[in-house]
Amino acid sequence: MDIVHNPHADNLVRYGASHPNMVVLSGDLTVATECHKFRDAHPDRFFSMGMAEQNMLSWAGGMAREGLIPFVHSFCVFLYRRPYDQLQMSVAYPNLPVRLVGFLPGLDTPGGVTHQSIEDIAALRCVPNMSIIEAGDATDVETILDATDSIDGPVYLRMLRGEVPRLFAADEPLLFNRARILSHGTDVTLLSSGRCTEEALRATAVLEAKGVSLTHLHVSTLKPFTDPTILDALQTPKHGVITMENHVRTGGLGSATAERMAEHGIGKKLVRIGIDDTYCSGATLGYLMRKHEIDALSLVTKVEEMMNERFDITADDLAGARIEDVKSRSTEQLEAL
């Protein structure tokens, strides 16, 4: 499996070359959010706004009113939690084409509660006019900006940075409101998003070897949640549906799936794998995913419970099937966590 170094940094420059009305704003995290190459390539279209996120969102709204397309960069928590009022009134209410590029989603940081955006999808799903897209691998990162071209209003992007694995073919771009179908099966339907798709793939490879028949979809568009591919997959499993996300169980992928199933009268069992209703400590990504049970072994356990079978799969079995522990070999500086 390929590892791509700083895919967003290069993609931002590529995208900017063909979109002359694009501007990039940074909240004093230029290198940490990989927009430094754009700054160097297009200095007249780059704006360092300092640690003043409310001001930055208001500026972005004003720029969008003048015909520009602002791509606002910061860590996820600083894009929605601090400037929530400006996000709503200056960007979402007037339905402006502002792109909020957020890094360190969920547990993707050792920084603890001040940096972990574990409820951002829930907070933004209820904002009118807002679309939400989450990247799960390098191919997603390299094509996520193009996916915003068809969206007139604001978009929130949950991004990956640093050394990012390529799980999907480079010539199969992320498509807005369309899930990637990774496998077809009849026992269980699995919907995974973001960071959790790599973990899910570790588990599904071992489960399928044990005879479990899985339909697995990687979901990148979390709002709107009207993809007919997902609806079809929810209706077919014999035992039920499992969702897996790097987010609290309330308000994210699991909640969107529950709403869809209820609206369409799909009487299947639903199990939501996500972070408990709790704040999380600072630690490594692998430790936190194990502690909060959003890792491959947790998925195996939920499949066993759903099917009322034991497959005798251990953590060692999953470690052997691991795609790659990207974080452990990263040479990236933590840089402000």
C-alpha positions in Angstrom: 0.0 0.0 0.0 1.3 3.4 -0.9 1.8 6.2 1.6 1.4 9.7 0.2 3.2 12.6 1.9 1.2 15.8 2.5 -1.4 15.1 -0.3 -3.4 18.2 0.6 -0.5 20.6 0.2 0.2 19.5 -3.4 -3.5 19.2 -4.3 -4.3 22.7 -3.0 -1.7 24.2 -5.5 -3.1 22.1 -8.3 -6.6 23.1 -7.6 -5.7 26.7 -7.2 -4.0 26.8 -10.6 -7.3 26.1 -12.4 -9.6 28.2 -10.0 -8.3 31.8 -10.2 -11.1 33.0 -7.9 -10.0 30.8 -5.1 -8.3 32.3 -2.0 -6.8 30.6 1.0 -7.1 31.8 4.6 -5.1 30.4 7.5 -5.8 30.8 11.2 -2.1 30.9 12.2 -1.6 27.2 11.3 -0.2 27.5 7.8 2.2 24.6 7.8 0.2 22.5 10.2 -2.8 22.7 7.7 -0.6 22.2 4.7 -1.4 25.4 2.9 2.2 26.7 2.9 2.8 25.5 -0.7 -0.2 27.5 -1.9 1.1 30.5 0.0 4.4 30.3 -1.9 2.8 29.6 -5.3 0.1 32.3 -5.0 1.1 34.8 -2.3 -1.5 37.4 -3.6 -4.3 34.9 -2.9 -3.2 33.8 0.5 -4.2 35.5 3.8 -2.8 34.8 7.2 -5.5 35.8 9.6 -3.9 35.0 12.9 -5.5 33.4 15.9 -8.8 35.2 15.4 -11.2 32.6 14.0 -14.4 34.7 14.4 -12.7 37.4 12.3 -11.5 34.9 9.7 -15.0 33.5 9.2 -16.4 37.0 8.8 -13.7 37.8 6.3 -14.4 34.6 4.4 -18.1 35.5 4.1 -17.3 39.0 2.8 -14.9 37.6 0.2 -17.5 35.1 -1.0 -20.0 37.9 -1.4 -17.4 39.6 -3.8 -17.2 36.5 -6.0 -14.2 34.7 -4.4 -14.2 31.1 -3.1 -12.4 31.1 0.2 -10.8 28.0 1.5 -10.5 28.6 5.3 -7.8 26.4 7.0 -7.5 25.5 10.7 -7.9 22.6 13.0 -11.5 21.3 13.1 -12.2 22.6 16.6 -11.2 26.1 15.7 -13.4 26.2 12.6 -16.7 25.5 14.2 -16.4 25.6 18.0 -15.0 29.1 18.5 -16.6 31.0 15.5 -20.0 29.1 15.5 -22.0 32.3 15.4 -20.0 33.9 12.6 -20.1 30.5 10.7 -23.9 30.6 10.9 -24.6 34.3 10.3 -21.7 35.3 7.9 -21.4 32.0 5.9 -24.3 29.6 6.3 -27.3 31.9 6.5 -26.4 33.7 3.2 -25.5 30.3 1.7 -22.0 31.4 0.6 -19.4 29.2 -1.1 -17.0 29.1 1.8 -15.0 25.9 2.2 -14.0 25.1 5.8 -10.9 22.8 5.6 -10.5 21.2 9.0 -7.7 19.0 10.3 -7.3 16.7 13.3 -10.9 15.3 13.2 -12.0 13.2 16.1 -9.1 11.5 18.0 -6.5 12.4 15.4 -4.5 14.4 17.9 -2.8 13.8 21.3 -3.9 17.2 22.3 -6.9 16.2 24.4 -10.2 18.0 24.8 -8.9 21.4 23.5 -8.0 19.9 20.1 -10.3 16.9 19.6 -13.3 17.6 17.5 -15.4 14.7 18.5 -18.8 16.3 18.0 -18.2 18.6 14.9 -20.3 16.6 12.5 -23.3 16.7 15.0 -22.8 20.4 15.4 -22.7 21.1 11.7 -25.3 18.6 10.4 -28.0 20.8 11.9 -26.7 24.0 10.3 -28.9 24.9 7.3 -27.2 25.0 3.9 -24.1 23.2 5.2 -22.6 20.2 3.3 -20.1 17.9 5.1 -17.5 15.7 3.5 -14.8 13.6 5.2 -11.7 12.2 3.6 -10.6 8.6 4.4 -7.4 8.2 2.4 -5.0 9.9 0.1 -7.2 9.5 -3.0 -10.1 11.2 -1.1 -7.7 14.1 -0.1 -6.5 14.5 -3.6 -10.0 14.7 -5.1 -12.1 16.2 -2.3 -11.6 19.8 -3.5 -12.9 18.9 -7.0 -16.0 17.4 -5.3 -16.9 20.8 -3.9 -17.2 22.4 -7.4 -20.9 21.4 -7.7 -21.8 22.8 -4.3 -23.1 26.4 -4.3 -23.2 26.8 -0.5 -20.7 26.3 2.4 -18.9 23.0 2.8 -17.1 21.5 5.9 -14.2 19.2 5.0 -12.8 16.8 7.6 -9.3 16.3 6.3 -6.2 14.1 6.8 -2.7 15.4 6.9 0.9 14.2 7.0 1.6 10.7 5.7 -1.7 9.4 4.5 -2.4 5.8 3.2 -3.8 5.2 -0.2 -6.7 2.8 0.2 -8.5 3.5 -3.0 -7.3 3.6 -6.6 -5.8 7.0 -7.6 -8.0 7.1 -10.7 -11.3 6.7 -8.7 -12.1 10.1 -7.3 -14.3 10.9 -4.3 -17.8 11.7 -5.6 -20.1 14.0 -3.7 -23.0 12.2 -2.0 -21.9 8.8 -3.4 -20.3 6.1 -1.2 -17.5 3.8 -2.3 -18.6 0.2 -2.4 -15.7 -1.9 -1.0 -17.4 -5.3 -0.9 -20.7 -7.0 -1.4 -22.2 -9.5 1.1 -25.4 -10.8 2.7 -24.7 -11.2 6.4 -23.9 -7.6 7.6 -23.8 -4.2 6.0 -20.9 -2.0 7.3 -20.7 1.8 6.8 -17.4 3.4 7.8 -16.1 6.9 7.4 -12.8 8.8 7.7 -10.0 7.3 9.7 -12.2 4.3 10.7 -12.3 2.9 7.1 -8.6 1.8 7.4 -9.4 0.0 10.7 -12.5 -1.5 9.2 -10.6 -2.9 6.3 -8.2 -4.7 8.7 -11.2 -6.4 10.3 -13.2 -7.2 7.2 -10.3 -9.0 5.6 -10.1 -11.4 8.6 -13.8 -11.7 9.0 -14.3 -12.6 5.4 -11.7 -15.3 5.7 -13.8 -16.7 8.6 -16.8 -16.9 6.2 -18.6 -13.7 7.1 -20.3 -12.1 4.1 -20.0 -8.3 4.3 -21.2 -5.4 2.3 -18.8 -2.6 3.2 -19.3 1.0 2.1 -16.9 3.9 2.7 -19.1 7.0 3.3 -17.5 10.3 2.6 -20.5 12.6 2.3 -22.2 13.0 5.7 -24.6 15.8 4.7 -26.6 15.5 2.6 -27.2 11.8 3.4 -29.4 10.8 0.4 -27.1 8.5 -1.5 -29.3 5.7 -3.0 -26.3 3.4 -2.8 -26.4 3.6 1.0 -30.2 3.0 1.0 -29.9 -0.1 -1.1 -27.1 -1.5 1.2 -29.2 -0.9 4.3 -32.0 -3.1 3.1 -30.1 -6.2 2.3 -28.2 -7.7 5.3 -29.5 -10.8 7.0 -28.3 -9.8 10.5 -28.1 -6.0 10.6 -26.2 -2.8 10.0 -23.0 -1.5 11.7 -21.7 2.0 11.5 -18.1 3.0 12.4 -16.9 6.6 12.9 -14.2 8.7 14.5 -16.9 10.8 16.2 -19.3 10.5 19.1 -22.1 8.1 18.4 -24.6 11.0 18.7 -25.2 13.1 15.6 -22.7 11.6 13.1 -22.7 8.7 10.7 -24.6 6.4 13.1 -27.4 8.9 13.7 -27.7 9.8 10.0 -28.0 6.0 9.2 -30.6 5.5 12.0 -32.7 8.4 10.6 -32.5 7.0 7.0 -33.5 3.6 8.2 -36.5 4.9 10.2 -37.7 7.2 7.4 -37.7 4.2 5.0 -39.1 1.7 7.4 -36.0 -0.6 7.3 -36.5 -2.9 10.2 -32.9 -4.1 10.7 -30.8 -4.1 13.8 -28.4 -1.1 13.9 -25.1 -1.0 16.0 -23.2 2.3 16.1 -19.5 2.1 16.7 -18.3 5.5 17.9 -16.9 7.4 20.8 -18.9 7.3 24.1 -20.7 10.3 25.5 -17.5 11.5 27.1 -14.5 13.8 26.6 -11.2 12.0 25.7 -7.7 12.2 27.1 -4.6 13.1 25.3 -2.7 10.0 23.9 -1.6 8.4 20.7 -4.2 7.7 18.0 -3.8 3.9 18.3 -4.2 4.0 22.1 -7.3 6.2 21.9 -9.0 4.2 19.2 -8.5 1.0 21.3 -9.6 2.7 24.5 -12.8 4.2 23.0 -13.5 1.0 21.0 -13.5 2.4 17.5 -10.7 0.0 16.2 -10.7 -3.2 14.2 -11.0 -5.5 17.2 -14.1 -3.6 18.4 -15.7 -4.1 14.9 -15.0 -7.9 15.2 -16.7 -8.0 18.6 -19.8 -6.2 17.3 -20.0 -8.5 14.3 -19.8 -11.5 16.6 -22.5 -10.1 18.8 -24.8 -9.3 15.8 -24.4 -12.8 14.3 -24.3 -14.6 17.7 -21.1 -16.4 16.7 -17.5 -16.5 17.8 -14.8 -16.4 15.2 -11.8 -16.6 17.6 -10.1 -13.6 16.1 -7.5 -12.0 18.3 -5.7 -8.7 18.3 -2.6 -10.5 17.0 -4.7 -11.8 14.0 -5.7 -8.2 13.2 -2.1 -6.9 13.7 -1.0 -9.3 11.1 -3.6 -8.0 8.7 -2.9 -4.4 9.5 -2.7 -2.2 6.4 0.0 -0.1 8.0 0.4 1.9 11.1 1.0 5.2 9.3 1.4 7.3 12.4 4.2 5.1 13.8 6.4 5.8 10.8 5.5 9.4 10.2 8.4 11.9 10.1 6.0 14.8 10.4 6.6 17.2 13.3 3.7 17.3 15.6 3.6 21.1 15.2 1.0 22.4 17.5 -0.4 18.9 17.9 
